[in-house]
Amino acid sequence: MTASANKQLMQELLAKAVVGDRAAYVAATADDVTMVITGHYSWSQTIRGKEALLRDLHGRLASLLAEGRRAIPLRFIAEDDLVVVEAKGEMRTRSGQPYNNDYCLIYRLREGRIVEIREYCDSVLTEAVLGPYPAALRQAG
């Protein structure tokens, strides 16, 4: 796929996700996806595999955040097999505390599938609002 096609795909997937329809995004995520949460804090890790991503990261977030959580894409930049997305979170914890993080997400696509995600965000805000990531959920390496 071209950079333009990859950009359009990510725009479509995230437009659906922002209104609560995450099915297309999940379907477009490769089984062997790798997600790198950058930085040097408790949430920083490399998650390998779609099942682990959905269970350990998305499951953890679902347990902490109220329904209606979303990250609104603000800008898309594409080159080769990469699509960079700047996004602003609009979320609340289950107790009602705001969690409105800023994100830079870099997606690597192959044949219309998300194979790699790198996330950059405000790590101080993440730990202040969501607390440390449970060591028992972390993947080794």
C-alpha positions in Angstrom: 0.0 0.0 0.0 1.1 3.6 -0.6 1.7 6.1 2.1 -1.5 7.9 1.0 -3.5 4.6 1.3 -2.1 3.9 4.7 -2.9 7.4 5.9 -6.5 7.1 4.6 -6.9 3.7 6.3 -5.7 5.1 9.6 -8.0 8.1 9.2 -11.0 5.8 8.6 -10.1 3.4 11.5 -9.6 6.2 14.0 -12.8 8.1 12.8 -14.8 5.0 13.7 -12.9 4.5 17.0 -13.5 8.0 18.1 -17.3 7.4 18.0 -16.9 4.1 20.0 -16.7 1.6 17.1 -13.3 -0.1 17.7 -14.2 -3.2 15.7 -12.5 -2.1 12.5 -9.4 -1.0 14.3 -9.1 -4.3 16.2 -9.8 -6.2 12.9 -7.0 -4.3 11.2 -4.5 -5.1 13.9 -2.2 -7.9 13.0 -2.0 -11.0 15.3 1.7 -10.4 15.6 1.5 -6.7 16.3 4.1 -5.1 18.5 3.4 -2.0 20.6 6.1 0.0 22.2 5.1 2.3 25.0 8.1 4.6 25.2 9.8 6.2 28.2 11.1 5.1 31.5 8.1 4.7 33.7 6.0 1.8 34.9 3.8 1.8 31.7 6.9 1.7 29.4 7.1 -1.7 27.8 7.0 -3.7 24.5 3.8 -5.7 24.1 3.9 -8.5 21.6 0.8 -9.9 20.0 -2.7 -8.8 19.5 -4.1 -11.0 22.3 -1.7 -9.5 24.8 -2.3 -5.9 23.6 -6.1 -6.3 24.0 -5.9 -8.2 27.3 -3.1 -6.5 29.1 -3.2 -2.9 27.9 -6.7 -2.3 26.6 -8.2 -4.5 29.3 -6.3 -2.5 32.0 -7.4 0.8 30.5 -11.0 -0.4 30.4 -10.8 -1.3 34.1 -9.6 2.2 35.0 -11.4 4.5 32.5 -15.1 5.3 32.2 -17.1 4.4 29.1 -16.8 6.9 26.2 -13.1 7.2 26.4 -11.5 8.4 23.2 -8.4 9.9 21.6 -9.3 12.4 19.0 -6.9 12.5 16.0 -5.6 16.0 15.3 -3.0 15.4 12.5 -1.9 12.6 10.3 1.5 12.4 8.6 2.4 9.5 6.3 5.6 8.3 4.7 6.3 4.9 3.2 4.7 2.3 5.6 4.4 4.7 8.5 1.5 6.9 9.7 2.1 9.4 12.5 -1.0 10.4 14.4 -1.1 13.3 16.9 -4.1 12.9 19.2 -5.7 14.4 22.2 -7.4 12.1 24.8 -10.8 12.9 26.2 -11.2 10.5 29.1 -12.3 10.2 32.7 -11.4 7.6 35.3 -14.2 5.5 36.7 -14.1 7.9 39.7 -14.6 10.9 37.4 -11.1 12.3 37.4 -10.1 13.8 34.0 -7.4 12.0 32.0 -6.8 14.1 28.9 -3.4 13.0 27.7 -1.6 14.1 24.5 -0.4 11.4 22.2 1.9 10.9 19.3 1.3 7.4 17.8 3.4 6.0 15.1 1.8 3.2 13.2 3.7 0.8 10.8 1.4 -0.9 8.3 1.8 -3.9 6.1 -0.8 -4.9 3.5 -3.5 -2.9 5.3 -2.7 -4.3 8.7 -1.2 -2.5 11.8 2.0 -4.4 12.6 3.7 -1.9 15.0 2.6 0.9 17.2 4.9 3.3 19.1 3.2 5.5 21.7 4.6 8.8 23.1 2.6 10.6 25.8 2.8 12.5 29.0 4.1 9.8 31.3 3.8 11.9 34.5 0.1 12.5 33.8 -0.4 8.8 33.1 1.1 7.7 36.4 -0.5 10.6 38.4 -4.0 9.7 37.2 -3.9 6.0 36.3 -1.3 4.9 38.8 1.6 2.6 38.1 1.1 -0.3 35.6 0.9 -3.6 37.4 4.1 -5.5 37.3 2.2 -8.8 36.9 0.8 -7.6 33.5 4.1 -6.5 32.1 5.7 -8.6 29.3 9.4 -9.5 29.7 11.7 -7.8 27.3 
